[in-house]
Amino acid sequence: MTRARASGLICGPIHWLPTLLTLVALLLLLLLALVLQPLLHRRLLTGRRDRLRHQIEAERGSRVILLVHREERMSLFGVPLLRYIDMEDAEAVIRAVHQTDPKTPIDLILHTPGGLVLASLQIARALARHPGPVRALVPYYAMSGGTLLALAADEIVMSPHAVLGPLDPVIDEVPAASILRAVAQKESKDVDDSTLILADQADMAIRQLRESLSELLLVRLGKEQADKVAMALTEGRWTHDYPIVPEQMAALGLKVSTGMPERVLDMMALYPQPMRGMAGVEYARREDRPPVDVSKPKPG
């Protein structure tokens, strides 16, 4: 009897072993699916973007370059990462411009909060030197360095609700123009050396960016108008996040239109913002809305 019970104690766990192995295999498959799902989703989105970009290029007879910056999240921890124009972007865009046939127009789709002045200036100069027509398309916004890229184009195409932004430099997270105005209100003996050095840096940053912008606009606008536009956008007339609408850009003498191609807006839908749980905006898409029976009179 004792020997039989002992045998049962030994064989009991072995009886459940296949079930346990099956559960472990299912858990591993589930974990693998969770890991691969974002990769497959990104691959699908990339394929759809490529097909739509080729369609836009075929319709407009141009080379389409996209510079789109969304907030991204680390895949493992979900930490938000803010994207901006950096040197890697500068190298990629300059390479794309260099590989474009000199006679082929370039359509640069911009959606960015801005970024490094050096990177933005390098891209802007490469665009300005392209022999063929260059069009900047702004579906929603292109602030700061993004505005600089738009100004390097021969034509700016904006949605009626899209905005650009001022080009005032920022020193230590403070607008350069504000630093100069603050120092100007005091006597030099009342300002410490570090603030005076900061003001000197601010003056150089504004002057350098203003001269670079005038140089970009000189051929298209002439000396007087180019200097006027450069002054308006760099003197600190507006806050750094002030939205400049198409009408204001046109009033500065720039070639601005609001005929945004529908396919460019469709392209932006393929650059979704990272999910944050429940969406804050919901609506029925055009293709999802039920047809309206126009034969019935409206109530009232």
C-alpha positions as CSV (number, residue, x, y, z in Angstrom):
1,M,0.0,0.0,0.0
2,T,2.8,2.4,1.0
3,R,4.7,1.6,-2.2
4,A,1.6,2.2,-4.4
5,R,1.0,5.6,-2.8
6,A,4.6,6.6,-3.3
7,S,4.3,5.6,-6.9
8,G,1.2,7.7,-7.2
9,L,3.0,10.7,-5.8
10,I,5.7,10.4,-8.4
11,C,3.5,9.8,-11.4
12,G,0.9,12.5,-10.5
13,P,2.9,15.5,-11.7
14,I,4.0,13.7,-14.8
15,H,0.4,13.3,-15.8
16,W,-0.1,17.1,-15.9
17,L,3.2,17.8,-17.7
18,P,1.8,17.8,-21.3
19,T,-0.9,20.3,-20.2
20,L,1.6,22.5,-18.6
21,L,3.9,22.4,-21.7
22,T,0.9,23.3,-23.9
23,L,0.1,26.3,-21.7
24,V,3.7,27.5,-21.8
25,A,3.7,27.2,-25.6
26,L,0.5,29.2,-25.9
27,L,1.9,31.9,-23.7
28,L,5.1,32.1,-25.8
29,L,3.1,32.3,-29.0
30,L,1.0,35.1,-27.4
31,L,4.1,37.0,-26.3
32,L,5.6,36.6,-29.8
33,A,2.4,37.9,-31.4
34,L,2.5,40.9,-29.1
35,V,6.1,41.6,-30.0
36,L,5.6,41.2,-33.8
37,Q,2.3,43.1,-34.0
38,P,3.8,46.6,-33.9
39,L,6.5,45.5,-36.5
40,L,3.9,44.1,-38.8
41,H,1.7,47.2,-38.4
42,R,4.6,49.5,-39.2
43,R,5.6,47.4,-42.3
44,L,2.0,47.7,-43.5
45,L,1.9,51.5,-43.0
46,T,5.2,51.9,-44.7
47,G,4.0,50.0,-47.8
48,R,0.8,52.1,-48.0
49,R,2.9,55.3,-47.7
50,D,5.2,54.2,-50.5
51,R,2.3,53.4,-52.8
52,L,0.6,56.7,-52.1
53,R,3.8,58.6,-52.5
54,H,4.3,57.0,-56.0
55,Q,0.8,58.0,-56.9
56,I,1.4,61.6,-55.9
57,E,4.6,61.7,-57.8
58,A,2.9,60.3,-60.9
59,E,0.1,62.8,-60.8
60,R,2.2,65.9,-60.1
61,G,5.3,64.8,-62.1
62,S,7.6,65.5,-59.2
63,R,9.9,64.0,-56.6
64,V,8.0,63.8,-53.3
65,I,10.1,64.2,-50.1
66,L,8.4,63.9,-46.7
67,L,9.7,65.5,-43.5
68,V,7.2,64.5,-40.9
69,H,7.8,64.6,-37.2
70,R,5.3,63.0,-34.8
71,E,5.7,62.4,-31.1
72,E,7.0,58.8,-30.8
73,R,7.2,56.4,-28.0
74,M,9.8,53.9,-26.9
75,S,8.5,50.5,-27.9
76,L,9.5,48.9,-24.6
77,F,8.6,51.5,-21.9
78,G,6.2,53.8,-23.8
79,V,8.2,56.9,-23.0
80,P,7.3,59.8,-25.2
81,L,10.0,61.1,-27.5
82,L,9.6,64.4,-29.3
83,R,11.0,64.4,-32.9
84,Y,12.5,67.5,-34.5
85,I,14.8,68.5,-37.4
86,D,18.2,67.1,-36.7
87,M,21.4,66.3,-38.6
88,E,20.2,62.9,-39.6
89,D,17.2,64.6,-41.3
90,A,19.6,67.1,-43.0
91,E,21.7,64.3,-44.5
92,A,18.7,62.3,-45.7
93,V,16.9,65.3,-47.4
94,I,20.1,66.6,-48.9
95,R,20.8,63.2,-50.3
96,A,17.3,63.0,-51.8
97,V,17.7,66.4,-53.4
98,H,21.1,65.5,-54.8
99,Q,19.6,62.3,-56.3
100,T,16.7,64.2,-58.0
101,D,17.0,65.0,-61.7
102,P,17.8,68.8,-62.0
103,K,14.7,69.3,-64.2
104,T,12.4,67.4,-61.9
105,P,10.2,69.5,-59.5
106,I,10.4,68.7,-55.8
107,D,7.4,68.6,-53.6
108,L,8.5,68.8,-49.9
109,I,5.7,67.8,-47.5
110,L,6.4,69.5,-44.2
111,H,4.9,68.6,-40.8
112,T,7.3,69.5,-38.0
113,P,7.7,71.7,-34.9
114,G,11.2,72.8,-36.1
115,G,14.6,71.8,-34.9
116,L,18.3,72.6,-35.2
117,V,19.2,75.9,-37.0
118,L,22.3,74.2,-38.6
119,A,20.3,71.3,-40.0
120,S,17.4,73.5,-41.2
121,L,19.8,75.9,-43.0
122,Q,21.6,73.1,-44.7
123,I,18.4,71.6,-46.0
124,A,17.1,75.1,-47.0
125,R,20.2,75.9,-49.0
126,A,20.1,72.5,-50.8
127,L,16.4,73.1,-51.8
128,A,17.2,76.7,-52.9
129,R,20.0,75.5,-55.2
130,H,17.9,72.8,-56.9
131,P,17.5,74.0,-60.6
132,G,13.9,72.7,-60.9
133,P,10.8,74.1,-59.2
134,V,10.5,73.5,-55.5
135,R,7.1,73.5,-53.7
136,A,6.7,73.3,-50.0
137,L,3.4,71.6,-48.9
138,V,2.2,72.3,-45.4
139,P,-1.0,70.3,-44.5
140,Y,-1.2,71.4,-40.9
141,Y,1.9,73.2,-39.5
142,A,5.6,73.7,-40.0
143,M,7.0,75.9,-37.3
144,S,10.5,77.5,-36.7
145,G,13.0,75.5,-38.7
146,G,10.1,74.0,-40.8
147,T,9.1,77.6,-41.8
148,L,12.7,78.2,-42.9
149,L,12.5,75.1,-45.2
150,A,9.2,76.4,-46.6
151,L,10.7,79.8,-47.3
152,A,13.4,78.1,-49.4
153,A,10.8,76.8,-51.8
154,D,9.6,78.7,-54.9
155,E,6.0,78.2,-53.8
156,I,4.3,77.5,-50.5
157,V,1.1,75.4,-50.6
158,M,-0.8,75.5,-47.3
159,S,-4.2,74.1,-46.2
160,P,-6.5,77.0,-45.4
161,H,-6.1,76.2,-41.7
162,A,-2.3,75.4,-41.8
163,V,0.2,77.7,-40.1
164,L,3.9,78.6,-40.2
165,G,5.9,80.2,-37.4
166,P,8.4,82.9,-36.6
167,L,12.2,82.3,-37.0
168,D,13.4,84.0,-33.9
169,P,16.4,82.1,-32.4
170,V,16.2,80.7,-28.9
171,I,19.2,80.9,-26.5
172,D,19.0,78.7,-23.4
173,E,15.3,78.2,-24.0
174,V,14.7,82.0,-24.0
175,P,13.9,84.0,-27.1
176,A,17.0,85.9,-28.2
177,A,14.9,89.1,-28.9
178,S,13.6,89.0,-25.3
179,I,17.1,88.8,-23.9
180,L,18.2,91.8,-25.9
181,R,15.1,93.8,-24.9
182,A,15.6,92.9,-21.2
183,V,19.3,94.0,-21.2
184,A,18.4,97.2,-23.1
185,Q,16.2,98.3,-20.2
186,K,19.1,98.3,-17.8
187,E,22.5,100.0,-17.6
188,S,25.5,97.8,-18.2
189,K,26.7,98.2,-14.7
190,D,23.5,96.6,-13.4
191,V,23.8,93.5,-15.6
192,D,26.1,90.6,-14.7
193,D,28.7,89.3,-17.1
194,S,26.9,86.1,-17.8
195,T,23.8,88.0,-19.0
196,L,25.9,90.3,-21.1
197,I,27.5,87.3,-22.8
198,L,24.1,85.8,-23.3
199,A,22.9,89.0,-24.9
200,D,25.9,89.0,-27.2
201,Q,25.1,85.5,-28.3
202,A,21.5,86.5,-28.8
203,D,22.5,89.4,-31.0
204,M,24.8,87.2,-33.1
205,A,22.1,84.5,-33.5
206,I,19.5,87.0,-34.7
207,R,21.9,88.7,-37.1
208,Q,23.2,85.4,-38.6
209,L,19.7,83.9,-39.1
210,R,18.4,87.2,-40.6
211,E,21.3,87.4,-43.1
212,S,20.9,83.7,-44.1
213,L,17.1,84.2,-44.6
214,S,17.7,87.3,-46.7
215,E,20.2,85.3,-48.8
216,L,17.6,82.5,-49.4
217,L,14.9,85.0,-50.5
218,L,17.1,87.4,-52.5
219,V,16.7,85.8,-56.0
220,R,12.9,85.6,-55.7
221,L,12.0,88.8,-53.9
222,G,14.9,91.2,-54.4
223,K,17.1,92.8,-51.8
224,E,14.5,95.2,-50.3
225,Q,11.7,92.8,-49.9
226,A,13.9,89.9,-48.8
227,D,15.3,92.1,-46.0
228,K,11.8,93.1,-45.0
229,V,10.6,89.5,-44.7
230,A,13.7,88.5,-42.8
231,M,13.2,91.3,-40.4
232,A,9.6,90.5,-39.8
233,L,10.3,86.9,-39.0
234,T,13.4,87.3,-36.8
235,E,12.9,90.5,-34.9
236,G,10.8,89.0,-32.1
237,R,7.5,90.5,-33.3
238,W,5.6,87.4,-32.3
239,T,6.1,84.7,-29.7
240,H,8.0,81.6,-30.9
241,D,4.8,79.5,-31.1
242,Y,2.7,82.2,-32.8
243,P,0.7,80.7,-35.7
244,I,1.2,82.6,-39.0
245,V,-1.7,81.9,-41.4
246,P,-1.5,81.8,-45.2
247,E,-2.9,85.3,-45.5
248,Q,-0.1,86.8,-43.4
249,M,2.6,85.0,-45.3
250,A,1.1,86.3,-48.6
251,A,1.0,89.8,-47.2
252,L,4.8,89.6,-46.7
253,G,5.1,89.2,-50.5
254,L,5.6,85.4,-50.6
255,K,4.0,83.1,-53.2
256,V,1.4,81.3,-51.1
257,S,-1.6,79.3,-52.2
258,T,-4.2,77.2,-50.4
259,G,-4.9,74.5,-53.0
260,M,-3.7,71.6,-50.9
261,P,-4.0,68.3,-52.9
262,E,-6.3,65.8,-51.2
263,R,-3.8,63.0,-51.5
264,V,-1.3,64.9,-49.4
265,L,-3.9,65.0,-46.6
266,D,-4.5,61.3,-47.1
267,M,-0.8,60.8,-46.7
268,M,-0.8,62.5,-43.4
269,A,-3.4,60.0,-42.1
270,L,-0.8,57.3,-42.6
271,Y,1.4,59.0,-40.0
272,P,-0.8,58.4,-36.9
273,Q,0.1,59.8,-33.6
274,P,1.1,57.1,-31.0
275,M,-2.0,55.7,-29.2
276,R,-2.7,57.1,-25.8
277,G,-5.6,54.9,-24.8
278,M,-9.0,56.2,-25.9
279,A,-8.9,58.7,-28.8
280,G,-9.8,62.2,-27.9
281,V,-11.4,63.0,-31.3
282,E,-13.8,60.7,-33.1
283,Y,-15.9,61.2,-36.3
284,A,-17.4,59.3,-39.2
285,R,-15.1,59.2,-42.2
286,R,-16.5,60.1,-45.5
287,E,-16.5,56.5,-46.7
288,D,-18.1,55.3,-43.5
289,R,-21.1,57.7,-43.4
290,P,-24.4,56.2,-44.6
291,P,-25.8,57.7,-47.8
292,V,-28.3,60.6,-47.3
293,D,-31.8,60.2,-49.0
294,V,-32.2,63.6,-50.7
295,S,-35.7,62.7,-51.8
296,K,-37.1,63.2,-48.4
297,P,-37.7,66.9,-47.3
298,K,-35.8,68.1,-44.3
299,P,-37.8,68.6,-41.1
300,G,-39.1,72.1,-40.6
